[in-house]
């Protein structure tokens, strides 16, 4: 199979590669219920040492930068209660944690979650966290620019491999809400 974007040696429907995905991601694909068929989500095999966006595009093509998204875990705090959420923004932008995210989570303070928290709560590898398969009940805040892409490159739950996902499918994930202004230049 040829990947819908980029030039990768190995590409296959992610539903055919459940064995290389983390448990939460594989389970989410097994129980997929969005209007976009799960078979349209593509897994591409990539080197784990090149997982970080800047290094990734150097090896797999600069054109992928405009089609890549980062999924970051944030923690909003108010009155001793912490709410974890995921934010999905284009790789060319950064998450407006102290503005949009803090207000959206009704938090007094918001920050990026500690690595141990992000990894422990998601069951995914740091540097490969994906919005697919996040814990039930988590808000998944998605920038509209991500939703507008025909396909977007995101983590696969592991540092090895990436997922190519139709942008519209990310807007349909459990807990997902499209949030204008989430990603800022």
C-alpha positions as CSV (number, residue, x, y, z in Angstrom):
1,X,0.0,0.0,0.0
2,X,1.2,3.5,-0.7
3,X,0.8,6.0,2.1
4,X,-1.7,8.9,1.4
5,X,1.2,11.3,2.1
6,X,4.9,11.1,2.5
7,X,7.2,8.5,1.1
8,X,7.4,5.6,3.6
9,X,8.8,2.1,2.9
10,X,6.1,0.3,4.8
11,X,2.5,1.5,5.0
12,X,-0.6,-0.5,5.8
13,X,-4.1,0.0,7.3
14,X,-3.6,0.5,11.0
15,X,-6.2,-2.2,11.6
16,X,-3.8,-4.7,10.0
17,X,-1.0,-3.6,12.3
18,X,-2.6,-3.9,15.7
19,X,0.3,-6.1,16.8
20,X,2.8,-3.1,16.7
21,X,0.5,-0.6,18.4
22,X,0.2,0.0,22.1
23,X,-2.8,-1.7,23.8
24,X,-4.9,1.5,24.1
25,X,-4.4,2.4,20.5
26,X,-5.1,-1.1,19.2
27,X,-8.3,-1.3,21.4
28,X,-9.5,2.1,20.1
29,X,-9.1,0.9,16.5
30,X,-10.8,-2.5,17.2
31,X,-13.8,-0.6,18.6
32,X,-13.8,2.3,16.1
33,X,-17.2,3.9,15.6
34,X,-16.5,7.2,13.7
35,X,-18.0,8.0,10.3
36,X,-14.5,7.7,8.8
37,X,-13.8,3.9,8.5
38,X,-10.9,2.7,10.7
39,X,-9.3,1.1,7.5
40,X,-8.6,4.7,6.3
41,X,-6.2,5.2,9.2
42,X,-2.7,4.2,8.0
43,X,0.3,3.0,10.0
44,X,3.7,3.8,8.6
45,X,6.8,2.2,10.0
46,X,9.4,4.8,11.0
47,X,12.6,4.7,13.1
48,X,12.1,5.4,16.8
49,X,15.2,7.7,17.0
50,X,13.6,10.0,14.5
51,X,10.2,10.3,16.2
52,X,10.6,13.9,17.3
53,X,9.1,16.3,14.7
54,X,12.2,18.3,13.8
55,X,14.3,15.2,13.3
56,X,11.5,13.3,11.6
57,X,11.0,15.8,8.8
58,X,14.7,15.9,8.2
59,X,14.7,12.2,7.4
60,X,11.2,11.7,5.9
61,X,10.7,15.0,4.1
62,X,10.3,18.7,5.0
63,X,6.8,18.7,3.3
64,X,5.5,16.6,6.2
65,X,6.0,19.4,8.6
66,X,2.8,21.2,7.4
67,X,0.9,17.9,7.6
68,X,2.0,16.8,11.0
69,X,0.3,17.3,14.4
70,X,1.5,17.0,17.9
71,X,-0.6,15.5,20.7
72,X,0.4,16.8,24.1
73,X,-1.0,16.0,27.5
74,X,-1.9,19.0,29.7
75,X,-2.9,19.2,33.3
76,X,-5.5,21.8,34.5
77,X,-5.7,22.5,38.2
78,X,-8.4,24.2,40.3
79,X,-9.0,23.8,44.0
80,X,-6.9,20.6,44.4
81,X,-8.5,18.9,41.4
82,X,-6.4,18.0,38.4
83,X,-8.0,17.5,35.0
84,X,-5.9,15.8,32.3
85,X,-6.6,16.5,28.7
86,X,-5.0,16.1,25.3
87,X,-4.4,18.9,22.8
88,X,-3.8,18.3,19.1
89,X,-2.2,21.1,17.1
90,X,-0.2,21.4,13.9
91,X,3.5,20.8,14.5
92,X,4.1,24.3,13.2
93,X,2.2,25.8,16.1
94,X,2.2,25.6,19.9
95,X,-0.6,24.9,22.3
96,X,-2.1,28.0,24.0
97,X,-1.9,26.3,27.4
98,X,-2.2,29.5,29.6
99,X,-5.0,31.0,27.6
100,X,-7.4,28.8,25.5
101,X,-6.6,25.5,27.4
102,X,-6.8,27.0,30.9
103,X,-10.2,28.6,30.1
104,X,-11.5,25.5,28.3
105,X,-10.7,23.3,31.3
106,X,-12.0,25.9,33.8
107,X,-8.6,25.7,35.5
108,X,-6.9,28.2,37.6
109,X,-3.6,27.0,36.3
110,X,-2.7,24.8,33.3
111,X,0.6,23.3,32.3
112,X,2.1,20.4,30.3
113,X,1.7,17.2,32.2
114,X,4.9,15.7,33.6
115,X,6.3,13.0,31.4
116,X,5.7,10.3,34.0
117,X,2.1,11.3,34.2
118,X,1.6,11.5,30.5
119,X,3.1,8.1,29.9
120,X,1.5,6.4,32.9
121,X,-2.0,7.7,32.3
122,X,-2.0,7.1,28.5
123,X,-0.2,3.8,28.3
124,X,1.8,5.2,25.4
125,X,5.5,6.1,24.9
126,X,6.7,9.6,25.4
127,X,7.3,11.1,21.9
128,X,4.6,8.9,20.4
129,X,1.4,9.9,22.2
130,X,-1.5,9.9,19.9
131,X,-5.1,11.2,20.4
132,X,-6.4,7.7,19.4
133,X,-6.9,5.5,22.4
134,X,-6.7,8.1,25.2
135,X,-8.3,7.3,28.6
136,X,-12.2,7.5,28.6
137,X,-13.5,10.8,29.9
138,X,-10.5,12.9,28.8
139,X,-11.2,16.0,26.8
140,X,-9.4,15.9,23.5
141,X,-9.0,19.5,22.2
142,X,-8.3,19.7,18.5
143,X,-7.3,22.7,16.5
144,X,-9.5,23.3,13.4
145,X,-6.4,23.4,11.2
146,X,-5.8,19.8,12.1
147,X,-9.4,18.8,11.3
148,X,-9.2,20.5,7.9
149,X,-6.3,18.3,6.6
150,X,-7.2,15.4,4.4
151,X,-4.6,13.4,6.3
152,X,-2.5,14.3,9.2
153,X,0.6,12.6,10.6
154,X,0.4,11.9,14.3
155,X,2.1,9.5,16.8
156,X,1.1,5.8,16.9
157,X,1.4,5.4,20.7
158,X,5.0,4.3,20.3
159,X,8.1,6.1,19.1
160,X,8.4,3.6,16.3
161,X,5.8,4.2,13.6
162,X,3.3,7.0,12.9
163,X,-0.4,7.1,12.0
164,X,-1.8,8.9,9.0
165,X,-5.3,9.9,10.0
166,X,-8.0,11.8,8.1
167,X,-8.4,15.1,10.0
168,X,-12.1,14.8,10.2
169,X,-11.7,11.5,12.1
170,X,-9.8,13.3,14.9
171,X,-12.8,15.6,15.4
172,X,-15.0,12.5,16.0
173,X,-12.8,10.9,18.7
174,X,-14.4,10.3,22.1
175,X,-14.2,13.5,24.1
176,X,-13.1,15.5,21.1
177,X,-14.0,19.1,20.6
178,X,-12.7,21.5,17.9
179,X,-11.3,24.6,19.6
180,X,-10.4,27.6,17.5
181,X,-7.2,29.4,18.6
182,X,-5.8,26.2,20.3
183,X,-2.7,26.3,18.2
184,X,-0.8,29.6,18.0
185,X,2.2,30.6,15.8
